[in-house]
Amino acid sequence: MSVPKVDIETLNDTEARALIAERPVALLPIGAVEAHGDHLPAGTDNILARRLAAALVERIAGATPVMLLPLLPFGQVWSLADQAASISISNETVSRTLVEIGQSLKAKGVVSIAVVNAHYGNVTAIRDAQRRLREEGVTLALFNYPGAAEPTRAVREKPAAHPAYMHACEIETSYMLHMAPEAVRMDQAIANYPAFPDDFAEIPYRWSEFSASPVLGDATAASAEKGRIILDAVLARMAELVAALYARQSEKD
């Protein structure tokens, strides 16, 4: 099945008008520029968000009308903001940018947006934007690796560094080995299990206060096959969610 031309950056005026007339679900990849150790680039989250969104377009293959928006390349990176490779913007800036994009799309008749987020630090800002846009009649869905939990448990060989955090570890490095192997330097991969402060859940810490590396977990255990298994499940779930978004919008119409 051929994949329709839906990348807004590549469309001319006539093509864009035709696509908007279908009232597509807009896919908005968002990442960050953030330190990921020596085996992964600072743009890891951007690479994953952009390639996941493109892979989702291929997975849908015209079954649901979608519009692919450009990547938002900066995010909130407070925890690792003191690292050389990190560039952070505020939650307020992330949230306001999403709201204004949503408002602009609504003016053209596009009222369903799926944010393909590859940076957990953006979640608070995205949640804020979701609530603000809902008051304006725009549905903003957050796709934060939906469907990843079960296959991650199945393929994981090394323990997570923290129950609530993973970063540049076995799992994220596996994502990159599958989606962007040319950007990974496995000869520089390490295992890092820092001692988290006892009050880590209650008090904000820069990660450099308790860890010499931004890696949380064992990157040496990563493989492209693990990444494929997890991300296949993620893409399947995202395709289901996009179809549901479009169906709900069509019912309202």
DOKOLSE-853842 format. One record per residue (C-alpha): residue number from 1; residue in three letters; z, y, x. Coordinates in steps of 0.25 Angstrom, whole numbers, always signed. Layout:
% DOKOLSE-853842
seq / type / z / y / x
NUM / ALA / Z / Y / X
...
//
This chain:
% DOKOLSE-853842
seq / type / z / y / x
1 / MET / +0 / +0 / +0
2 / SER / -4 / +14 / +6
3 / VAL / +7 / +24 / +7
4 / PRO / +4 / +37 / +0
5 / LYS / +4 / +50 / +8
6 / VAL / +17 / +57 / +4
7 / ASP / +22 / +64 / +17
8 / ILE / +23 / +78 / +12
9 / GLU / +20 / +84 / +26
10 / THR / +6 / +77 / +26
11 / LEU / +1 / +81 / +12
12 / ASN / -8 / +92 / +9
13 / ASP / -6 / +101 / -3
14 / THR / -14 / +92 / -13
15 / GLU / -7 / +79 / -8
16 / ALA / +7 / +85 / -9
17 / ARG / +5 / +90 / -23
18 / ALA / +0 / +76 / -27
19 / LEU / +12 / +70 / -21
20 / ILE / +22 / +80 / -27
21 / ALA / +15 / +77 / -41
22 / GLU / +21 / +63 / -40
23 / ARG / +35 / +68 / -39
24 / PRO / +38 / +60 / -27
25 / VAL / +51 / +57 / -21
26 / ALA / +52 / +65 / -8
27 / LEU / +57 / +58 / +4
28 / LEU / +65 / +67 / +14
29 / PRO / +68 / +60 / +27
30 / ILE / +80 / +67 / +34
31 / GLY / +86 / +64 / +48
32 / ALA / +93 / +71 / +59
33 / VAL / +92 / +74 / +74
34 / GLU / +104 / +67 / +79
35 / ALA / +109 / +60 / +92
36 / HIS / +107 / +45 / +91
37 / GLY / +110 / +41 / +105
38 / ASP / +100 / +37 / +116
39 / HIS / +93 / +26 / +109
40 / LEU / +88 / +34 / +97
41 / PRO / +82 / +48 / +96
42 / ALA / +89 / +60 / +89
43 / GLY / +79 / +60 / +78
44 / THR / +83 / +46 / +74
45 / ASP / +87 / +50 / +60
46 / ASN / +74 / +58 / +58
47 / ILE / +65 / +47 / +63
48 / LEU / +72 / +37 / +53
49 / ALA / +72 / +46 / +41
50 / ARG / +57 / +50 / +43
51 / ARG / +52 / +35 / +46
52 / LEU / +61 / +30 / +34
53 / ALA / +55 / +40 / +25
54 / ALA / +41 / +36 / +29
55 / ALA / +44 / +22 / +28
56 / LEU / +49 / +24 / +14
57 / VAL / +36 / +30 / +10
58 / GLU / +29 / +18 / +15
59 / ARG / +39 / +9 / +8
60 / ILE / +36 / +16 / -5
61 / ALA / +21 / +16 / -3
62 / GLY / +18 / +25 / -15
63 / ALA / +27 / +17 / -24
64 / THR / +35 / +29 / -27
65 / PRO / +30 / +44 / -25
66 / VAL / +37 / +50 / -12
67 / MET / +35 / +62 / -4
68 / LEU / +39 / +61 / +11
69 / LEU / +45 / +74 / +16
70 / PRO / +47 / +78 / +31
71 / LEU / +59 / +74 / +38
72 / LEU / +72 / +83 / +39
73 / PRO / +75 / +81 / +53
74 / PHE / +89 / +88 / +54
75 / GLY / +102 / +83 / +48
76 / GLN / +117 / +85 / +49
77 / VAL / +122 / +79 / +62
78 / TRP / +136 / +84 / +64
79 / SER / +142 / +71 / +70
80 / LEU / +132 / +71 / +81
81 / ALA / +129 / +86 / +82
82 / ASP / +134 / +88 / +96
83 / GLN / +124 / +78 / +102
84 / ALA / +112 / +83 / +109
85 / ALA / +102 / +76 / +100
86 / SER / +108 / +81 / +87
87 / ILE / +104 / +93 / +79
88 / SER / +112 / +95 / +66
89 / ILE / +111 / +104 / +54
90 / SER / +121 / +106 / +43
91 / ASN / +123 / +98 / +30
92 / GLU / +120 / +110 / +23
93 / THR / +107 / +112 / +30
94 / VAL / +103 / +98 / +27
95 / SER / +107 / +98 / +12
96 / ARG / +101 / +112 / +10
97 / THR / +88 / +107 / +16
98 / LEU / +87 / +95 / +7
99 / VAL / +90 / +104 / -5
100 / GLU / +79 / +113 / -2
101 / ILE / +69 / +102 / +0
102 / GLY / +73 / +96 / -13
103 / GLN / +72 / +110 / -20
104 / SER / +58 / +111 / -14
105 / LEU / +53 / +98 / -18
106 / LYS / +59 / +100 / -32
107 / ALA / +50 / +112 / -34
108 / LYS / +38 / +103 / -31
109 / GLY / +43 / +93 / -41
110 / VAL / +49 / +83 / -31
111 / VAL / +63 / +80 / -36
112 / SER / +67 / +67 / -29
113 / ILE / +70 / +67 / -14
114 / ALA / +74 / +55 / -5
115 / VAL / +81 / +59 / +8
116 / VAL / +78 / +48 / +18
117 / ASN / +90 / +51 / +27
118 / ALA / +92 / +45 / +41
119 / HIS / +104 / +53 / +45
120 / TYR / +118 / +50 / +39
121 / GLY / +123 / +64 / +43
122 / ASN / +114 / +70 / +32
123 / VAL / +120 / +63 / +20
124 / THR / +130 / +74 / +16
125 / ALA / +119 / +84 / +16
126 / ILE / +110 / +76 / +8
127 / ARG / +120 / +72 / -2
128 / ASP / +123 / +87 / -4
129 / ALA / +108 / +90 / -6
130 / GLN / +107 / +78 / -16
131 / ARG / +117 / +85 / -25
132 / ARG / +112 / +99 / -24
133 / LEU / +97 / +94 / -27
134 / ARG / +102 / +85 / -38
135 / GLU / +107 / +98 / -45
136 / GLU / +92 / +103 / -44
137 / GLY / +86 / +91 / -50
138 / VAL / +82 / +84 / -36
139 / THR / +86 / +70 / -32
140 / LEU / +89 / +69 / -18
141 / ALA / +91 / +54 / -13
142 / LEU / +98 / +51 / +0
143 / PHE / +91 / +39 / +7
144 / ASN / +101 / +36 / +18
145 / TYR / +96 / +22 / +22
146 / PRO / +98 / +16 / +8
147 / GLY / +98 / +1 / +8
148 / ALA / +102 / +0 / +23
149 / ALA / +117 / -5 / +22
150 / GLU / +114 / -20 / +19
151 / PRO / +103 / -23 / +29
152 / THR / +111 / -15 / +39
153 / ARG / +123 / -25 / +37
154 / ALA / +113 / -36 / +38
155 / VAL / +107 / -32 / +52
156 / ARG / +118 / -25 / +59
157 / GLU / +123 / -33 / +71
158 / LYS / +133 / -22 / +77
159 / PRO / +144 / -15 / +70
160 / ALA / +143 / -1 / +65
161 / ALA / +150 / +9 / +73
162 / HIS / +157 / +15 / +61
163 / PRO / +157 / +10 / +46
164 / ALA / +150 / +24 / +41
165 / TYR / +142 / +27 / +53
166 / MET / +130 / +22 / +61
167 / HIS / +122 / +30 / +71
168 / ALA / +111 / +26 / +81
169 / CYS / +116 / +12 / +80
170 / GLU / +111 / -2 / +77
171 / ILE / +106 / +2 / +63
172 / GLU / +100 / +16 / +66
173 / THR / +94 / +11 / +79
174 / SER / +88 / -1 / +71
175 / TYR / +82 / +9 / +61
176 / MET / +75 / +16 / +73
177 / LEU / +70 / +4 / +79
178 / HIS / +63 / +0 / +66
179 / MET / +58 / +14 / +62
180 / ALA / +56 / +21 / +76
181 / PRO / +57 / +11 / +87
182 / GLU / +50 / +21 / +97
183 / ALA / +62 / +30 / +96
184 / VAL / +73 / +20 / +100
185 / ARG / +78 / +18 / +114
186 / MET / +85 / +4 / +113
187 / ASP / +88 / +4 / +128
188 / GLN / +97 / +16 / +125
189 / ALA / +104 / +10 / +113
190 / ILE / +119 / +8 / +113
191 / ALA / +131 / +3 / +106
192 / ASN / +142 / +13 / +102
193 / TYR / +155 / +11 / +94
194 / PRO / +163 / +23 / +96
195 / ALA / +178 / +24 / +91
196 / PHE / +177 / +33 / +78
197 / PRO / +189 / +42 / +76
198 / ASP / +199 / +36 / +66
199 / ASP / +197 / +48 / +57
200 / PHE / +181 / +48 / +58
201 / ALA / +180 / +46 / +43
202 / GLU / +188 / +59 / +40
203 / ILE / +185 / +68 / +52
204 / PRO / +171 / +73 / +57
205 / TYR / +168 / +69 / +71
206 / ARG / +157 / +72 / +80
207 / TRP / +153 / +58 / +85
208 / SER / +153 / +63 / +99
209 / GLU / +168 / +64 / +97
210 / PHE / +170 / +49 / +97
211 / SER / +156 / +43 / +102
212 / ALA / +148 / +46 / +115
213 / SER / +136 / +41 / +108
214 / PRO / +130 / +44 / +94
215 / VAL / +127 / +29 / +92
216 / LEU / +137 / +23 / +83
217 / GLY / +135 / +8 / +84
218 / ASP / +126 / -2 / +92
219 / ALA / +112 / +3 / +93
220 / THR / +108 / -9 / +103
221 / ALA / +109 / -18 / +91
222 / ALA / +97 / -11 / +84
223 / SER / +84 / -17 / +81
224 / ALA / +71 / -14 / +73
225 / GLU / +73 / -26 / +64
226 / LYS / +86 / -21 / +59
227 / GLY / +81 / -7 / +57
228 / ARG / +69 / -13 / +49
229 / ILE / +78 / -22 / +40
230 / ILE / +87 / -10 / +36
231 / LEU / +76 / +0 / +34
232 / ASP / +68 / -9 / +26
233 / ALA / +79 / -10 / +16
234 / VAL / +81 / +5 / +17
235 / LEU / +67 / +8 / +14
236 / ALA / +67 / -2 / +2
237 / ARG / +79 / +5 / -4
238 / MET / +73 / +19 / -1
239 / ALA / +60 / +15 / -8
240 / GLU / +68 / +10 / -20
241 / LEU / +76 / +23 / -21
242 / VAL / +64 / +32 / -20
243 / ALA / +58 / +24 / -32
244 / ALA / +70 / +26 / -40
245 / LEU / +70 / +41 / -37
246 / TYR / +56 / +42 / -41
247 / ALA / +59 / +34 / -54
248 / ARG / +71 / +42 / -57
249 / GLN / +63 / +55 / -55
250 / SER / +52 / +50 / -64
251 / GLU / +61 / +46 / -75
252 / LYS / +66 / +61 / -75
253 / ASP / +52 / +66 / -76
//
